[in-house]
Amino acid sequence: MSTSPSNSSSKNTPSSSKNTPQTVSCPALFLAAPASGSGKTTITAAIARAYRLQGKVVRVFKTGPDYLDPQILAQASGQSVEQLDMWMAGDAYCQQMLYTAAQEADLILIEGVMGLFDGTPSSADLAERFGIPLALVMDVKGMAQTAGVVALGLSQYRPSLKFAGLIANGCASARHRELIEDVLPADFPILAMLAKDPEMALPERHLGLVQADEVTEELEARFNKGAELLLGQTILKLPEVVEFSASGPLEIDPALESQPLAGKTIAIAKDAAFSFIYDSNLRLLQQLGAQYCFFSPLTDSELPAADGLWLAGGYPELHAKALSANTAMVRSIQAFYQAEKPILAECGGFLYCLDTLTDLEENTYPMLGLLKGEGAMRGKRGCQGMQTAPLPEGDIRGHAHHRSLSANTPEPIAYGRRQRHSAPGESIFRSKGLTASYLHLFFGSNPSAVAALFNVAWFNLE
C-alpha cells in the first residue's frame, strides 16, 4: 500500500489522446472478505468516516444489489453510494460510475459482497476488471497462523489480482497480530487490526442491517468509534492510485432520447416501511422525462396527484398493523388501481398489494387487496439471487431477496429467469395496471421497457 497525495495537479484533470479514452487517477481500495459476516460494512464505514474527518471526499460503492449497506455507507461518508454490478447494470455503466467518481473524490472505496470469489461476476471479477487493489477483511477470532495461511491462499488463487494487504478484524492483541504476520510475506502487510468492539458494531435485523435513518444518532457514534480505532494504522495512508477511464460512447436507448414519460409524475412510496430504492432508478425516471414525488403509506391519507405509482420494497412486515390501519391511504391506492393506472410493486410493495400479511409475531392484517393472496414471514430462511423479469414490455434485470412467502395468488403471467440455472424464478403478476413481483428491478437495464411499464394503461388480464 503506497502513500499518494490526495490532490495532485492531475487529480481532477482527465488526460486524453487521439486514440485513447479520457482517464483520471484516484486512490482506490476494494474491501473484500472470505465470507459474509466478516465485518466488511462496519470496517468500510469506519475507513470512510476516518478519511472524511481528515477533510477528504470519499466516494463509496457497494458491489451487487444491496439497499441497506449503501444507506449506512452514505451516512458514514457523507456522499451518495451507488451499486456496482456488471451483470445487472453492465460493464460500461460500472466503468462510467467509477470514472465520474474519480473526478471528484480523494478516495474511492468499494465494498465487496459475500466471499471474494462468490458469484458470477464476483467481487474478484469487479476488482480485476478495474485494476483496484484488494484489502482482505478477515474475522480472525479463534485463529492465529491459520488466518495468515487463509489470507495468503486467497491472494494466490488468482495471480492477476492485486492485494494491498489484510485487515485483521477481531484481532485481540499485539501478540495475536504477530502470529498472523509470521505467515505473511512482506508485500502482504496487515493494514489494520481491530478487536471486537460492541461500540462500533452495526445493528442488524432479519434482512441484514437496520435502515440508517432509523438509528442515525447511534450510527454516528459507531462510525466515530471505528474511525478512532483506526488512528495511527496503515489503512489511513492513502492506497495506490488507480487510473479510471471513461467508458466511451454508450449505446443510447431510444427512450432516453424521446423522453416518453415527459409530463408524467410517478408517486413513490418512501417511509420506514418502503425504502429499497436505487438512486440510479430515480435518475432514470428523470432521464425518461418523468417527475417523481415521495409519499408515505404509513402516515399520509391519500396519494399525491400522479400518473403512475411505484410501491418499492422495504419492511412492510414491521409496520403491517399501521399500514392496515391507515384506511384512508388504502382506499386511495385502491381507487388508483381501479382507474387502471400503472403500478409497479416490488417485494415489500408486492406483499402490501395482497389480501393479508402475517408478520414475524404471526399476527395477520388486511392489506390493499389489489391482488389475491396472502403473504407471511418465514423466519431466517429466504430466497435471493439475480433474475431477469421477462415482461411484455421487455426484459428487465434485477434480483430477489426476501424472507417471506406468498400463497393462493393468481396464475402469474411469467416467471423470472435465473442467472445461472433453469428452474423458474419469482412469479410475476399483472392485474389491470398493476405489475407485481418479489423482484427488485434495475431500471437502467432496459429504459424502454421501464418507460412502457409506467406509460401504458393495461387492460385487465384477470
Buried (B, 14 or more C-beta within 10 A) or exposed (E): BEEBEBEEEEBBEBEEEEEEBBBBBBBBBBBBBBEEEBBBBBBBBBBBBBBBEBEBBBBBBBBBBBBBBBBBBBBBBEBEBBBBBBBBBBBBBBBBBBBBBBBEBBBBBBBBBBBBBBBEBBBBBBBBBBBBBBBBBBBBBEBBEEBBBBBBEBBEEBEEBBBBBBBBBBBBEEEBBEBBBEBBEEEBBBBBBBEEBEEBEBEEEBBBBBBBEBBEEEBEEBBBBBBBBBEEBBBBEBBBBBBBBBBEEEEEBEBBEEBBBEEBBBBBBBBBBBBBBBEBBBEBBEBBBBBBEBBBBBEBEEBBEBBBBBBBBBBBBBBBEBBBBBEEBBEBBEEBBEEBBBBBBBBBBBBBBBBBBBBBEEEBBBBBBBBBBBBBBBEEEBBEBBBBBBBBBBEBBBBBBBBBBBEEBBEBBBBBBBBEEEEEBBBBBBBBBBBBBBBBBBBBBBBBBBBBBBBBEBEEEE
